[in-house]
Amino acid sequence: MAERYDIIVIGTGPGGYVCAIKAAQLGLKTAVVEKNSTLGGTCLNIGCIPSKALLHASEMFAEAEHALPTLGVDVGKPKLNLEKMMAHKDATVKSNVDGVAFLMKKNKIDVFTGTGKVLGEGHVAIIDDKGDTVEVQTTNIVIATGSDVADIPGVDLTIDEKVVVSSTGALELSSVPKHLVVVGGGVIGLELGSVWARLGSKVTVVEYLDTILGPMDGDVSKQFQRMLTKQGLTFKLGAKVTGVEATGKGVAKGAKVTYEPVKGGDAATIDADVVLVATGRKPFTNGLGLEKAGVVLDEHGRVKIDEHFHTSIPGVYAIGDVVAGPMLAHKAEDEGVAVAEIIAGQAGHVNYGVIPGVVYTQPEIASVGKTEEELKAEGVAYKVGKFPFSANGRARAMLQPNGFAKVLADKTTDKVLGVHIVGFGAGEMIHEAAVLMEFGGSAEDLGRTCHAHPTMSEAVKEAALGAFLKPIHL
Ligand SMILES: Cc1cc2nc3c(=O)[nH]c(=O)nc-3n(C[C@H](O)[C@H](O)[C@H](O)COP(=O)(O)OP(=O)(O)OC[C@H]3O[C@@H](n4cnc5c(N)ncnc54)[C@H](O)[C@@H]3O)c2cc1C
């Protein structure tokens, strides 16, 4: 029997490893359990980090061909070295997962490799790949086992990660597919679709809803779709995929995707070299033994928690993708910090109203707070300020005139309720809105805050001025 811990965290994604670090910083004796050979979870190994490495590299490839000549930088037609691009991605992943391993050591956190199983209050079993089990005692358990790729509802699917791929396979392709069909027009599908479109694939996105990016602000998704269409992506919206069937043999291997209009009508097929299934993610609880331990799940298979991350059994908590809420790394991280603080007797808290969402395409999309559609549905009286990057000096200088900043503020109090940005660097710019909203700031506060010139962020200030009074440069 190993020694007793104050806290054992099962899963080392951004939720789990951040929770462990915070717990150790607060003086708790901490261990993590991870079934993979590397730490960092989906985000660092097969999610946020490798996708951003490929998004950046493919963006540079596209820039070299399309933007550099206009800036007077003649480099000739760029040539793709996919192997080297993938090596850059792999090196980025390695340095990040090694970084987490270093942080575990630095914070004196014990790392168990194996599948963690909740045996009940205070007891965790760790089963290694040979089937050997160690039982560990702990005062608190945090379940941070994340999520896995979701299927296409009603479709019998074999993901071989070569022809029919999940996001994991789409980060590993050994050649550029001639035709990539992406099932699902959400963030992951559009980011990875953009990568392969920039590298030369014809990309067709089949989406069930009538708009891309699901719950994002309507203005944003409309403009974004126009931009991606200009970049060569094709969209079949309001289309339900009913079959994905492997075709051909050897080098001629491919797949046929069958879809039909959601509103009714004839089915159609598309031939693809590769099909990316990007219909979302589902909570991952396999092997945890939750049912036997008495941990209750909700109707979507997520671990049910109260407002303090407590599950149905004492001393067992859950955070991240495995519980309700947006499946985002930074949401998982903030929950990790909050639950560690609660376990240490402090007042941990996450403000779910101010969690930014970013799509790392070119241009980027970033959003925080309410969308216009949500405010309408809630019957909130609001004002809108919108400023296009085409009227921003820095954007023009950088050949990045596409997109806009949009500020939504309460009609009576002027409090900022939501900010949505489509534009180069939107994912960095959104944080001034997030900080403002954390402090309950108004459009006037944002509009009267001095912004350095010339910066893209001036468009956010101008949009705030637009919500409050009038922009200057429009
Ligand atoms: C392609 C892609 C791109 C993404 N890009 C972004 C992005 O840019 N920004 C963003 O915010 N989010 C992004 N996400 C989502 C993000 O990765 C997740 O929201 C985040 O990883 C969730 O963190 P987590 O800690 O809850 O779980 P995970 O990161 O999924 O980690 C869970 C860990 O638990 C381990 N585990 C599971 N069961 C057990 C067990 N029984 N015993 C031991 N270990 C176990 C798993 O092996 C895994 O390591 C992306 C996801 C994908 C797939």
Ligand as a Chemical Component Dictionary entry (heavy atoms), coordinates in Angstrom:
data_LIG
# 
_chem_comp.id                   LIG 
_chem_comp.type                 NON-POLYMER 
_chem_comp.pdbx_formal_charge   0 
_chem_comp.three_letter_code    LIG 
# 
loop_
_chem_comp_atom.comp_id 
_chem_comp_atom.atom_id 
_chem_comp_atom.alt_atom_id 
_chem_comp_atom.type_symbol 
_chem_comp_atom.charge 
_chem_comp_atom.model_Cartn_x 
_chem_comp_atom.model_Cartn_y 
_chem_comp_atom.model_Cartn_z 
_chem_comp_atom.pdbx_ordinal 
LIG C1  C1  C 0 -7.887  19.162 -32.419 1  
LIG C2  C2  C 0 -8.279  19.884 -31.157 2  
LIG C3  C3  C 0 -7.958  21.223 -31.014 3  
LIG C4  C4  C 0 -8.304  21.895 -29.851 4  
LIG N1  N1  N 0 -7.959  23.203 -29.756 5  
LIG C5  C5  C 0 -8.276  23.887 -28.642 6  
LIG C6  C6  C 0 -7.876  25.236 -28.494 7  
LIG O1  O1  O 0 -7.228  25.814 -29.360 8  
LIG N2  N2  N 0 -8.207  25.876 -27.357 9  
LIG C7  C7  C 0 -8.920  25.270 -26.361 10 
LIG O2  O2  O 0 -9.212  25.910 -25.348 11 
LIG N3  N3  N 0 -9.308  23.985 -26.469 12 
LIG C8  C8  C 0 -8.994  23.285 -27.581 13 
LIG N4  N4  N 0 -9.346  21.970 -27.678 14 
LIG C9  C9  C 0 -10.092 21.364 -26.556 15 
LIG C10 C10 C 0 -9.137  21.013 -25.403 16 
LIG O3  O3  O 0 -8.162  20.134 -25.872 17 
LIG C11 C11 C 0 -9.920  20.397 -24.261 18 
LIG O4  O4  O 0 -10.964 21.252 -23.869 19 
LIG C12 C12 C 0 -8.998  20.162 -23.059 20 
LIG O5  O5  O 0 -7.928  19.326 -23.404 21 
LIG C13 C13 C 0 -9.788  19.554 -21.904 22 
LIG O6  O6  O 0 -8.917  19.366 -20.833 23 
LIG P1  P1  P 0 -9.169  18.249 -19.730 24 
LIG O7  O7  O 0 -8.080  18.429 -18.741 25 
LIG O8  O8  O 0 -10.560 18.310 -19.267 26 
LIG O9  O9  O 0 -9.016  16.849 -20.482 27 
LIG P2  P2  P 0 -7.985  16.233 -21.521 28 
LIG O10 O10 O 0 -7.060  17.231 -22.053 29 
LIG O11 O11 O 0 -8.810  15.445 -22.470 30 
LIG O12 O12 O 0 -7.109  15.255 -20.632 31 
LIG C14 C14 C 0 -7.640  14.130 -20.022 32 
LIG C15 C15 C 0 -6.509  13.190 -19.680 33 
LIG O13 O13 O 0 -7.018  12.156 -18.857 34 
LIG C16 C16 C 0 -6.403  10.927 -19.206 35 
LIG N5  N5  N 0 -7.276  9.854  -18.734 36 
LIG C17 C17 C 0 -8.549  9.561  -19.118 37 
LIG N6  N6  N 0 -9.056  8.553  -18.377 38 
LIG C18 C18 C 0 -8.073  8.188  -17.501 39 
LIG C19 C19 C 0 -7.998  7.242  -16.470 40 
LIG N7  N7  N 0 -9.026  6.460  -16.117 41 
LIG N8  N8  N 0 -6.821  7.132  -15.787 42 
LIG C20 C20 C 0 -5.755  7.926  -16.089 43 
LIG N9  N9  N 0 -5.795  8.872  -17.048 44 
LIG C21 C21 C 0 -6.937  9.011  -17.732 45 
LIG C22 C22 C 0 -6.298  11.017 -20.713 46 
LIG O14 O14 O 0 -5.325  10.122 -21.187 47 
LIG C23 C23 C 0 -5.902  12.490 -20.883 48 
LIG O15 O15 O 0 -4.501  12.628 -20.837 49 
LIG C24 C24 C 0 -8.994  21.240 -28.812 50 
LIG C25 C25 C 0 -9.315  19.885 -28.938 51 
LIG C26 C26 C 0 -8.948  19.210 -30.084 52 
LIG C27 C27 C 0 -9.279  17.755 -30.192 53 
# 
loop_
_chem_comp_bond.comp_id 
_chem_comp_bond.atom_id_1 
_chem_comp_bond.atom_id_2 
_chem_comp_bond.value_order 
_chem_comp_bond.pdbx_ordinal 
LIG C1  C2  SING 1  
LIG C2  C3  SING 2  
LIG C2  C26 DOUB 3  
LIG C3  C4  DOUB 4  
LIG C4  N1  SING 5  
LIG C4  C24 SING 6  
LIG N1  C5  DOUB 7  
LIG C5  C6  SING 8  
LIG C5  C8  SING 9  
LIG C6  O1  DOUB 10 
LIG C6  N2  SING 11 
LIG N2  C7  SING 12 
LIG C7  O2  DOUB 13 
LIG C7  N3  SING 14 
LIG N3  C8  DOUB 15 
LIG C8  N4  SING 16 
LIG N4  C9  SING 17 
LIG N4  C24 SING 18 
LIG C9  C10 SING 19 
LIG C10 O3  SING 20 
LIG C10 C11 SING 21 
LIG C11 O4  SING 22 
LIG C11 C12 SING 23 
LIG C12 O5  SING 24 
LIG C12 C13 SING 25 
LIG C13 O6  SING 26 
LIG O6  P1  SING 27 
LIG P1  O7  DOUB 28 
LIG P1  O8  SING 29 
LIG P1  O9  SING 30 
LIG O9  P2  SING 31 
LIG P2  O10 DOUB 32 
LIG P2  O11 SING 33 
LIG P2  O12 SING 34 
LIG O12 C14 SING 35 
LIG C14 C15 SING 36 
LIG C15 O13 SING 37 
LIG C15 C23 SING 38 
LIG O13 C16 SING 39 
LIG C16 N5  SING 40 
LIG C16 C22 SING 41 
LIG N5  C17 SING 42 
LIG N5  C21 SING 43 
LIG C17 N6  DOUB 44 
LIG N6  C18 SING 45 
LIG C18 C19 SING 46 
LIG C18 C21 DOUB 47 
LIG C19 N7  SING 48 
LIG C19 N8  DOUB 49 
LIG N8  C20 SING 50 
LIG C20 N9  DOUB 51 
LIG N9  C21 SING 52 
LIG C22 O14 SING 53 
LIG C22 C23 SING 54 
LIG C23 O15 SING 55 
LIG C24 C25 DOUB 56 
LIG C25 C26 SING 57 
LIG C26 C27 SING 58 
# 
